[in-house]
Amino acid sequence: MTTDEPQRPDLARELIARATESAMHRARRVRDQLDAVQLGQDRHTDHANTKFLRRVLGEYEWPGHRLVGPAAARAAWSIALHSDHDLTLQRAATILLRRAVQTDDALVQHWAHLHDRALITGGCAQEYGTQLILGAEGIELCPLRAPESLDARRATVGLPPLAVALKAVRRRYTPDSSADEAPTVVLAGAA
C-alpha cells in the first residue's frame, strides 16, 4: 500500500468528515444519550452518507488508499459498514472492497468486517466473527457459521483469535468506562 499523497484529497476530507459525524452519533446512541429527534437525525445522516458513498462507488469503485489515503479509506469502510438500511449497497461495497484488497489498495480486515456485516444484514450467519451486539446479557456474538474453525478463518484475514478480540471489546464497553474512553464506533466495528 502507498504512503503517497492521495489522488483526491477533497474526497478524502469529505469521507472523513461524514464518518466522524456519524461515529459521534453512534457513540452517543451506544451510551443512550440520544432522544427521538436525535435518533431520527442519526438515521438521516446514515442515509445521506450511504447516498454519498453510492455516488463515490459509481465514479471510482472502492475509494482505496491510493485515491483517498488510509484514513479516508477507513471512513468509506465505516460508512459502508453502517449502511444497514441498504443491503444492495453493502453487498456492492463488499465486492468493490475485495477488489481493492486484491490490488493492495485496502485492508483485508476491513473487507472481513464488511463481508460479515452484509451477511448479518442479509439474515445469514457471519464468517469471521466481527459482528457483535449489545444485548441484555452484555456483548454477544451475532450468528456465526462453523464456529469450530472460526479462529483459523480469522487468521487468514489478519484478525486475532476471537477470545482476544472479545476481551478487548468487553474492556472497551464496560459500564464503568470513563467518558474519555467512550466508544466512537459501534460494536460491529470492534471485533
C-alpha positions as CSV (number, residue, x, y, z in Angstrom):
1,M,0.0,0.0,0.0
2,T,1.1,3.5,-0.7
3,T,2.0,6.3,1.7
4,D,2.0,9.0,-1.1
5,E,-0.5,11.8,-1.0
6,P,-4.0,10.7,-2.0
7,Q,-5.1,11.5,-5.6
8,R,-8.3,13.1,-4.3
9,P,-7.7,14.9,-1.0
10,D,-11.0,16.7,-1.4
11,L,-12.9,13.4,-1.5
12,A,-10.8,12.2,1.4
13,R,-11.8,15.2,3.6
14,E,-15.5,14.7,2.7
15,L,-15.4,11.0,3.6
16,I,-13.6,11.6,6.9
17,A,-16.0,14.4,7.9
18,R,-19.0,12.3,7.2
19,A,-17.7,9.2,9.0
20,T,-16.6,11.4,12.0
21,E,-20.0,12.9,12.4
22,S,-21.7,9.5,12.1
23,A,-19.3,8.0,14.7
24,M,-20.2,10.7,17.2
25,H,-23.9,9.9,16.8
26,R,-23.3,6.2,17.2
27,A,-21.2,6.8,20.3
28,R,-24.0,8.8,21.9
29,R,-26.5,6.1,20.8
30,V,-24.4,3.3,22.4
31,R,-24.5,5.4,25.7
32,D,-28.3,6.0,25.3
33,Q,-27.7,9.8,25.1
34,L,-29.9,10.5,22.0
35,D,-33.6,11.5,22.2
36,A,-36.1,10.5,19.5
37,V,-35.4,13.6,17.4
38,Q,-31.6,13.0,17.5
39,L,-32.2,9.3,16.6
40,G,-34.1,10.5,13.5
41,Q,-31.2,12.9,12.6
42,D,-28.8,10.0,13.1
43,R,-30.8,7.9,10.6
44,H,-30.9,10.8,8.2
45,T,-27.1,11.1,8.5
46,D,-26.6,7.4,7.7
47,H,-28.9,7.6,4.7
48,A,-27.2,10.8,3.4
49,N,-23.8,9.1,3.9
50,T,-25.0,6.0,2.1
51,K,-26.2,8.1,-0.8
52,F,-22.8,9.9,-1.0
53,L,-20.9,6.6,-0.9
54,R,-23.1,5.2,-3.6
55,R,-22.0,8.1,-5.9
56,V,-18.4,7.6,-4.9
57,L,-18.5,3.8,-5.7
58,G,-20.2,4.6,-9.0
59,E,-17.5,7.0,-10.0
60,Y,-14.3,5.5,-8.5
61,E,-15.2,1.9,-7.4
62,W,-13.7,1.5,-4.0
63,P,-12.1,4.7,-2.6
64,G,-8.8,3.0,-1.6
65,H,-5.5,4.1,-0.2
66,R,-4.2,5.5,-3.4
67,L,-7.3,7.5,-4.2
68,V,-8.1,9.0,-0.8
69,G,-5.4,7.7,1.7
70,P,-5.7,5.3,4.6
71,A,-7.8,7.5,6.9
72,A,-10.4,8.2,4.3
73,A,-10.5,4.6,3.1
74,R,-11.3,3.7,6.7
75,A,-14.0,6.4,6.7
76,A,-15.6,4.9,3.5
77,W,-15.5,1.4,5.1
78,S,-17.2,2.8,8.2
79,I,-19.9,4.4,6.1
80,A,-20.5,1.2,4.2
81,L,-20.5,-0.8,7.4
82,H,-23.3,1.4,8.8
83,S,-25.4,1.3,5.7
84,D,-27.6,-1.5,7.1
85,H,-30.7,0.1,5.5
86,D,-29.3,-0.5,2.0
87,L,-28.2,-4.2,1.7
88,T,-27.6,-3.7,-2.0
89,L,-25.0,-1.0,-1.3
90,Q,-23.4,-3.1,1.4
91,R,-23.0,-6.1,-1.0
92,A,-21.7,-3.9,-3.8
93,A,-19.2,-2.2,-1.4
94,T,-18.1,-5.7,-0.2
95,I,-17.3,-6.7,-3.8
96,L,-15.5,-3.5,-4.6
97,L,-13.6,-3.5,-1.4
98,R,-12.5,-7.1,-2.1
99,R,-11.1,-6.0,-5.4
100,A,-9.2,-3.2,-3.7
101,V,-7.7,-5.6,-1.3
102,Q,-6.6,-7.8,-4.2
103,T,-4.7,-4.9,-5.7
104,D,-3.2,-4.0,-2.3
105,D,-5.3,-0.8,-2.1
106,A,-7.3,-1.6,1.0
107,L,-7.1,-3.7,4.2
108,V,-8.3,-7.2,4.2
109,Q,-9.6,-6.7,7.8
110,H,-12.0,-4.0,6.6
111,W,-13.2,-6.4,3.9
112,A,-13.8,-9.2,6.5
113,H,-15.8,-6.8,8.7
114,L,-17.9,-5.5,5.8
115,H,-18.4,-9.1,4.5
116,D,-19.7,-10.2,7.9
117,R,-21.9,-7.1,8.2
118,A,-23.5,-7.7,4.8
119,L,-24.1,-11.4,5.7
120,I,-25.8,-10.4,9.1
121,T,-27.8,-7.6,7.5
122,G,-29.0,-10.2,4.9
123,G,-30.1,-12.6,7.6
124,C,-27.2,-15.0,7.2
125,A,-24.5,-16.2,9.6
126,Q,-21.2,-14.4,9.6
127,E,-17.9,-15.9,8.6
128,Y,-15.2,-14.1,10.7
129,G,-17.0,-13.2,14.0
130,T,-16.6,-9.5,13.6
131,Q,-20.2,-8.6,14.3
132,L,-21.4,-8.2,17.9
133,I,-24.5,-6.8,19.5
134,L,-25.0,-5.3,22.9
135,G,-27.8,-7.4,24.4
136,A,-29.4,-7.9,27.8
137,E,-26.6,-10.3,28.8
138,G,-23.8,-7.9,27.6
139,I,-21.8,-8.1,24.4
140,E,-22.9,-11.1,22.3
141,L,-21.6,-12.5,19.0
142,C,-24.1,-12.4,16.1
143,P,-24.9,-15.7,14.5
144,L,-21.8,-17.5,13.2
145,R,-21.1,-20.2,10.6
146,A,-18.9,-23.1,11.6
147,P,-17.6,-21.8,15.0
148,E,-15.2,-24.7,15.3
149,S,-13.0,-23.2,12.5
150,L,-13.5,-19.5,13.3
151,D,-10.0,-18.7,14.6
152,A,-8.4,-20.3,11.6
153,R,-10.6,-18.2,9.3
154,R,-9.8,-15.0,11.3
155,A,-6.1,-15.7,11.0
156,T,-6.4,-15.8,7.2
157,V,-7.6,-12.2,7.2
158,G,-5.2,-10.9,9.9
159,L,-7.7,-10.9,12.8
160,P,-6.7,-12.0,16.3
161,P,-8.4,-15.1,17.9
162,L,-11.9,-14.3,18.9
163,A,-11.2,-14.6,22.6
164,V,-8.6,-11.9,22.3
165,A,-10.9,-9.6,20.3
166,L,-13.8,-10.1,22.7
167,K,-11.7,-9.3,25.7
168,A,-10.6,-6.0,24.1
169,V,-14.2,-5.2,23.2
170,R,-15.6,-6.0,26.6
171,R,-12.9,-3.9,28.2
172,R,-13.7,-1.0,25.9
173,Y,-17.5,-1.2,26.5
174,T,-17.6,-1.8,30.3
175,P,-20.3,0.3,32.0
176,D,-17.7,2.0,34.3
177,S,-15.6,3.3,31.4
178,S,-14.8,7.0,31.8
179,A,-16.2,9.5,29.3
180,D,-12.7,9.8,27.9
181,E,-12.8,6.1,26.9
182,A,-16.3,6.2,25.5
183,P,-16.8,4.2,22.3
184,T,-16.5,6.0,19.0
185,V,-17.7,3.1,16.8
186,V,-20.5,0.7,17.0
187,L,-19.7,-2.7,18.4
188,A,-19.8,-4.2,15.0
189,G,-16.6,-2.4,14.1
190,A,-14.7,-3.5,17.2
191,A,-14.0,-7.3,16.9
